[in-house]
Amino acid sequence: MMKILLLGSGELGKEFVIAAKRKGVYVVACDKYDNAPAMQVADEREVFSMLDGDKLAEVVAKHKPDIIVPEIEAIRTERLFDFEKQGIQVVPSARAVNYTMNRQAIRDLAAKEFGLRTAKYFYAKTFEELETASREIGFPCVIKPLMSSSGHGQSTVKCAEELRPAFDAAMAGARGDLQEVIIEEFIHFTSEFTLLTVTQKNGPTLFCPPIGHVQKGGDYRESWQPYMISDKDLKDAQDMAAKVTAALTGAGIWGVEFFLTETGVVFSELSPRPHDTGMVTLGHTTNLSEFELHLRAVLGLPIHSIKLEHAGASAVVLADKDYEGVPEYNLADVLSEENARIRIFGKPEAHKGRRMGVVLTYGDVENGTDCLRDKAKRLAETVLK
């Protein structure tokens, strides 16, 4: 039986494990805390910090997986090269994970090697370097840790007085032991979108219909599919995504993020795994969800095509306060409405601002997404008591 070692067991990992179990795959789910969402549906679990390289190697040696699937950034990623040399498949590849877990590596690859259009940017290890770079970038600007996730440590800075708290927040929000920040030009965009890109072992690179999304503080709040975009802008985004994913190598799904501006598409970031905005595909938008697509690509199974079947929207269920234990959920309001679904992530603790679930709505493509977005957001507000 094929065995997968999943590194990170959040809500995206949970849906991936469900897809894997439907294909008869044995899954060992790992995370730094017990009873994480993916652990609840996996065959086995391991609780440890994946920033501990020796412990990570010990777990790999214990379970002898055929495939290692990273789902989070906080991993001693350089050890993945050792596992590949042992004949273990790393998803999408050890090269890809190492590049994309570090904003400096992926931004330099996109901008300097391929000449893709990106925001102007500099790196800073000290506050003095940040001050110097800010004079080159100008205000407003965006400051982020080089390694982070879900918007942790990210700030939009409007004036010089805001630099110090933004620098401190970026350092505090960094994942791993890389203490460096990136300062970016603020892109005046009309909207943001994700292009889920599937690279295959034995087939062409495929693209899902674009997904529009809204982020707050760098963290996903809602998404919708399809995102309406001109043929030229879509072709530009596909070309950018294909270039970068081919250079990084490996099979799997990639969440490639873009800004849409009045003068075209700007490359933003890339994740080598299912993307949070892609949870909208759980609501019957495409013939295969992003998790099924990821699994098929990882296992080398055929993907005949990706088709849009419905328009859809997703809205995050956010904890509005700190809860003692697991909160109670009101499911009745969502399920009483037609073409509405809910996924509760199963996180064992709820603190203010934490994503606890997602509401999904869907309908006919010709009717658009505006009403679906409003419906999803309205229903998401009813879930937590």
C-alpha positions as CSV (number, residue, x, y, z in Angstrom):
1,M,0.0,0.0,0.0
2,M,1.3,3.5,-0.9
3,K,2.2,5.5,2.2
4,I,2.3,9.3,2.4
5,L,3.9,11.3,5.2
6,L,2.0,14.6,5.5
7,L,4.0,17.4,7.1
8,G,1.5,19.8,8.5
9,S,-2.1,18.8,9.4
10,G,-4.3,21.9,9.0
11,E,-7.5,22.3,7.1
12,L,-5.9,21.9,3.7
13,G,-4.1,18.8,4.8
14,K,-7.4,17.4,6.1
15,E,-9.1,17.6,2.7
16,F,-6.0,16.2,1.0
17,V,-6.0,13.2,3.4
18,I,-9.7,12.6,2.6
19,A,-8.9,12.5,-1.1
20,A,-6.0,10.1,-0.4
21,K,-8.1,7.7,1.7
22,R,-10.6,7.5,-1.1
23,K,-7.8,6.2,-3.3
24,G,-6.7,3.6,-0.7
25,V,-3.5,5.5,0.3
26,Y,-2.1,5.1,3.9
27,V,-1.4,8.5,5.5
28,V,0.7,9.5,8.5
29,A,-0.2,13.1,9.5
30,C,2.3,15.2,11.4
31,D,2.0,18.6,13.2
32,K,3.4,20.4,16.2
33,Y,0.1,19.9,18.2
34,D,-2.1,16.8,18.7
35,N,-5.5,16.3,17.2
36,A,-4.9,18.7,14.3
37,P,-7.5,18.6,11.6
38,A,-5.7,16.1,9.2
39,M,-4.8,13.8,12.1
40,Q,-8.6,13.2,12.6
41,V,-8.9,11.4,9.3
42,A,-5.4,10.0,8.8
43,D,-4.2,6.4,9.7
44,E,-1.5,7.5,12.1
45,R,-0.2,10.7,13.6
46,E,3.1,12.1,14.8
47,V,3.3,15.2,17.1
48,F,6.6,17.1,16.9
49,S,8.2,20.3,15.6
50,M,9.2,19.8,12.0
51,L,11.9,22.5,12.5
52,D,13.7,19.8,14.4
53,G,15.6,18.2,11.6
54,D,16.8,15.2,13.6
55,K,13.3,14.4,14.8
56,L,12.0,14.8,11.2
57,A,14.6,12.3,10.0
58,E,13.7,10.0,12.8
59,V,10.0,10.0,11.8
60,V,10.9,9.4,8.2
61,A,13.0,6.5,9.1
62,K,10.3,5.1,11.4
63,H,7.5,5.2,8.8
64,K,9.4,4.7,5.6
65,P,7.0,6.7,3.4
66,D,6.9,6.4,-0.4
67,I,5.9,10.1,-0.6
68,I,6.4,13.2,1.6
69,V,3.9,16.0,1.2
70,P,4.7,19.3,2.9
71,E,1.6,21.3,3.8
72,I,3.2,24.1,5.9
73,E,6.3,26.4,5.8
74,A,7.7,25.6,9.3
75,I,9.8,22.6,8.1
76,R,13.5,22.0,8.1
77,T,13.3,22.0,4.3
78,E,17.0,21.3,3.6
79,R,16.5,17.8,5.0
80,L,14.1,17.1,2.1
81,F,17.1,16.8,-0.3
82,D,18.4,14.0,1.9
83,F,15.0,12.2,1.7
84,E,14.9,12.5,-2.1
85,K,18.4,10.9,-2.3
86,Q,17.0,8.0,-0.4
87,G,14.4,7.5,-3.1
88,I,11.5,9.1,-1.4
89,Q,9.3,11.4,-3.6
90,V,9.0,14.9,-2.2
91,V,6.0,16.9,-3.4
92,P,6.4,18.7,-5.7
93,S,10.2,18.4,-5.2
94,A,12.8,19.3,-2.6
95,R,13.9,22.1,-4.9
96,A,10.4,23.5,-5.1
97,V,9.7,23.4,-1.4
98,N,13.1,25.1,-0.5
99,Y,12.6,27.8,-3.1
100,T,9.0,28.6,-2.2
101,M,9.3,28.6,1.6
102,N,11.6,31.6,1.2
103,R,10.2,34.8,-0.4
104,Q,13.7,35.9,-1.4
105,A,14.4,32.8,-3.5
106,I,11.1,32.7,-5.3
107,R,11.0,36.4,-5.9
108,D,14.5,36.4,-7.3
109,L,13.7,33.4,-9.5
110,A,10.6,35.1,-10.9
111,A,12.1,38.6,-11.4
112,K,15.7,38.1,-12.1
113,E,15.9,34.8,-13.9
114,F,12.6,35.0,-15.9
115,G,12.0,38.7,-15.9
116,L,8.5,38.4,-14.7
117,R,6.7,41.6,-13.7
118,T,6.7,41.8,-9.9
119,A,6.6,44.6,-7.3
120,K,9.8,46.4,-6.7
121,Y,11.5,44.9,-3.7
122,F,14.5,44.9,-1.3
123,Y,15.6,42.7,1.6
124,A,16.6,43.9,5.1
125,K,18.2,42.1,8.0
126,T,18.4,45.2,10.2
127,F,16.1,48.1,10.9
128,E,18.7,50.5,9.4
129,E,18.7,48.5,6.1
130,L,14.9,48.7,6.1
131,E,15.0,52.5,6.5
132,T,17.3,52.8,3.6
133,A,15.2,50.5,1.4
134,S,12.1,52.4,2.3
135,R,13.5,55.6,0.8
136,E,14.0,53.7,-2.4
137,I,10.6,52.0,-2.4
138,G,8.6,55.0,-1.1
139,F,5.2,54.9,0.8
140,P,2.9,53.1,1.1
141,C,4.9,49.9,1.1
142,V,4.5,46.3,2.3
143,I,6.8,44.6,4.8
144,K,6.8,40.8,5.3
145,P,9.0,38.1,6.9
146,L,11.0,36.2,4.3
147,M,9.4,33.0,5.7
148,S,5.8,33.1,7.0
149,S,2.3,31.9,6.3
150,S,-1.3,33.1,6.5
151,G,-0.2,36.7,6.6
152,H,1.7,36.4,9.9
153,G,4.0,39.4,10.4
154,Q,2.8,41.3,7.2
155,S,2.1,45.0,7.4
156,T,1.2,47.8,5.0
157,V,3.3,50.9,6.0
158,K,2.0,54.4,5.1
159,C,4.8,56.5,6.6
160,A,8.3,56.4,8.2
161,E,6.9,56.4,11.7
162,E,5.2,53.0,11.0
163,L,8.5,51.3,9.9
164,R,9.7,50.2,13.4
165,P,6.4,48.4,14.5
166,A,6.2,46.8,11.1
167,F,9.8,45.6,11.3
168,D,9.2,44.2,14.8
169,A,6.0,42.5,13.7
170,A,7.7,40.9,10.7
171,M,10.6,39.5,12.8
172,A,8.1,38.2,15.4
173,G,5.9,36.6,12.7
174,A,8.7,34.8,10.9
175,R,8.6,31.0,10.5
176,G,11.8,29.1,11.1
177,D,15.1,30.8,12.0
178,L,15.5,33.1,9.0
179,Q,15.4,36.6,10.5
180,E,15.1,38.8,7.5
181,V,12.3,40.8,5.9
182,I,11.3,41.8,2.4
183,I,10.0,45.3,1.7
184,E,7.9,45.7,-1.4
185,E,6.4,48.4,-3.5
186,F,2.6,48.7,-2.8
187,I,0.9,47.6,-6.0
188,H,-2.2,49.7,-6.8
189,F,-4.3,46.7,-8.0
190,T,-7.9,46.4,-9.0
191,S,-8.1,42.9,-7.6
192,E,-6.1,39.8,-6.7
193,F,-6.5,36.3,-8.1
194,T,-5.1,32.8,-7.8
195,L,-4.3,30.5,-10.7
196,L,-4.2,26.9,-9.5
197,T,-1.6,25.3,-11.7
198,V,-1.2,21.5,-12.0
199,T,2.1,20.0,-13.1
200,Q,2.0,16.3,-14.0
201,K,4.5,13.4,-14.2
202,N,3.2,12.3,-17.5
203,G,1.1,15.0,-18.9
204,P,0.9,18.7,-19.8
205,T,0.6,21.5,-17.2
206,L,-3.1,22.3,-16.6
207,F,-4.8,25.4,-15.2
208,C,-8.0,25.7,-13.2
209,P,-10.3,28.6,-14.0
210,P,-8.9,31.7,-12.2
211,I,-10.1,32.3,-8.6
212,G,-10.7,35.8,-7.3
213,H,-10.0,36.4,-3.7
214,V,-9.9,39.0,-0.9
215,Q,-7.2,39.0,1.8
216,K,-7.0,41.0,5.0
217,G,-3.6,41.3,6.7
218,G,-2.3,38.9,4.1
219,D,-4.8,36.2,5.1
220,Y,-7.6,34.8,2.9
221,R,-11.1,35.8,3.8
222,E,-13.2,35.0,0.7
223,S,-12.7,33.6,-2.8
224,W,-14.9,33.1,-5.9
225,Q,-14.7,31.2,-9.2
226,P,-14.7,32.0,-12.0
227,Y,-12.8,35.3,-11.7
228,M,-13.5,37.2,-14.9
229,I,-10.3,38.2,-16.7
230,S,-9.4,39.1,-20.3
231,D,-8.0,36.5,-22.6
232,K,-4.7,38.4,-22.7
233,D,-4.3,38.7,-19.0
234,L,-5.2,35.0,-18.5
235,K,-2.6,34.0,-21.1
236,D,0.0,36.2,-19.4
237,A,-0.7,34.6,-16.0
238,Q,-0.6,31.1,-17.4
239,D,2.7,31.8,-19.1
240,M,4.2,33.1,-15.9
241,A,2.9,30.2,-13.8
242,A,4.1,27.7,-16.4
243,K,7.6,29.1,-16.4
244,V,8.1,29.2,-12.7
245,T,6.6,25.8,-11.9
246,A,8.7,24.2,-14.7
247,A,11.8,25.7,-13.2
248,L,11.0,24.5,-9.7
249,T,10.2,21.0,-11.0
250,G,7.9,18.3,-9.6
251,A,4.3,17.1,-9.8
252,G,1.4,18.6,-7.8
253,I,-0.8,21.6,-7.6
254,W,0.5,25.1,-7.1
255,G,-1.3,28.2,-5.9
256,V,0.1,31.0,-8.0
257,E,-1.0,34.5,-6.9
258,F,-1.3,37.6,-9.1
259,F,-2.3,41.2,-8.9
260,L,-4.5,42.6,-11.7
261,T,-3.7,46.2,-12.4
262,E,-4.8,48.7,-15.0
263,T,-1.7,47.9,-17.0
264,G,-1.9,44.1,-16.7
265,V,-0.9,41.1,-14.5
266,V,1.8,41.3,-11.8
267,F,3.3,38.1,-10.3
268,S,2.9,38.1,-6.5
269,E,3.6,34.7,-4.8
270,L,3.5,31.0,-5.2
271,S,2.8,28.0,-2.9
272,P,3.7,24.4,-3.9
273,R,0.5,22.9,-2.5
274,P,-3.2,23.4,-2.4
275,H,-4.1,27.0,-1.8
276,D,-6.6,28.3,0.8
277,T,-8.4,30.3,-1.8
278,G,-8.9,27.1,-3.7
279,M,-11.2,25.7,-1.0
280,V,-13.9,27.2,-3.3
281,T,-13.5,24.1,-5.5
282,L,-15.0,22.0,-2.7
283,G,-18.3,23.7,-3.6
284,H,-18.8,22.0,-6.9
285,T,-17.2,24.7,-9.1
286,T,-14.8,22.4,-11.0
287,N,-15.2,18.7,-11.9
288,L,-12.3,17.9,-9.6
289,S,-11.4,19.8,-6.4
290,E,-7.9,21.1,-5.9
291,F,-7.3,18.3,-3.4
292,E,-8.2,15.6,-5.9
293,L,-6.1,17.3,-8.5
294,H,-3.1,17.4,-6.1
295,L,-3.5,13.8,-5.2
296,R,-3.7,12.6,-8.8
297,A,-0.7,14.7,-9.8
298,V,1.3,13.4,-6.8
299,L,0.4,9.7,-7.6
300,G,0.9,10.1,-11.3
301,L,-2.7,9.3,-12.0
302,P,-4.4,10.7,-15.2
303,I,-6.2,14.1,-15.2
304,H,-8.2,14.1,-18.3
305,S,-9.3,17.8,-18.1
306,I,-10.3,20.5,-15.6
307,K,-13.8,21.9,-16.3
308,L,-15.8,24.6,-14.7
309,E,-19.2,23.1,-13.7
310,H,-20.7,25.8,-11.5
311,A,-19.9,29.4,-10.3
312,G,-19.0,29.4,-6.6
313,A,-17.9,31.4,-3.6
314,S,-16.3,30.7,-0.3
315,A,-16.2,32.7,2.9
316,V,-14.1,31.9,6.0
317,V,-15.7,31.3,9.4
318,L,-13.5,33.3,11.8
319,A,-13.5,33.1,15.6
320,D,-14.5,36.6,16.8
321,K,-13.0,36.0,20.3
322,D,-11.1,33.5,22.4
323,Y,-13.1,30.4,23.2
324,E,-12.7,27.9,26.1
325,G,-12.4,24.6,24.4
326,V,-14.1,23.8,21.1
327,P,-16.9,26.3,20.2
328,E,-20.4,25.3,19.4
329,Y,-21.4,25.6,15.7
330,N,-24.7,26.7,14.2
331,L,-25.0,24.6,11.0
332,A,-28.7,25.0,10.5
333,D,-28.7,28.4,8.9
334,V,-26.2,27.4,6.3
335,L,-27.8,24.0,5.5
336,S,-31.3,25.5,5.3
337,E,-30.4,27.3,2.2
338,E,-30.2,25.8,-1.3
339,N,-26.7,25.3,-2.9
340,A,-24.9,26.1,0.3
341,R,-22.3,23.8,2.1
342,I,-20.1,24.1,5.2
343,R,-16.8,22.6,6.2
344,I,-15.8,22.7,9.8
345,F,-12.1,22.3,10.1
346,G,-12.1,20.5,13.5
347,K,-9.4,22.6,15.1
348,P,-9.2,21.8,18.9
349,E,-8.9,25.4,20.0
350,A,-10.4,28.7,18.8
351,H,-8.8,32.0,19.4
352,K,-9.7,35.4,18.0
353,G,-9.1,35.6,14.3
354,R,-8.5,31.9,13.7
355,R,-10.1,30.2,10.7
356,M,-12.5,27.6,12.0
357,G,-14.4,26.6,8.9
358,V,-15.6,27.8,5.5
359,V,-19.0,28.3,3.9
360,L,-19.4,27.4,0.2
361,T,-22.1,28.5,-2.2
362,Y,-22.6,27.6,-5.8
363,G,-24.9,28.2,-8.7
364,D,-25.2,28.6,-12.5
365,V,-22.2,30.1,-14.2
366,E,-24.3,32.5,-16.3
367,N,-25.7,34.1,-13.1
368,G,-22.2,35.2,-12.0
369,T,-20.7,35.3,-8.6
370,D,-21.8,38.5,-6.9
371,C,-24.9,37.0,-5.2
372,L,-23.0,33.9,-4.3
373,R,-20.3,36.0,-2.6
374,D,-22.9,37.9,-0.6
375,K,-24.6,34.7,0.4
376,A,-21.4,33.0,1.5
377,K,-20.3,36.0,3.6
378,R,-23.7,36.4,5.2
379,L,-24.0,32.7,6.1
380,A,-20.4,32.6,7.5
381,E,-21.4,35.2,10.1
382,T,-24.1,32.8,11.5
383,V,-21.9,29.8,12.2
384,L,-20.1,30.5,15.5
385,K,-22.3,31.0,18.5
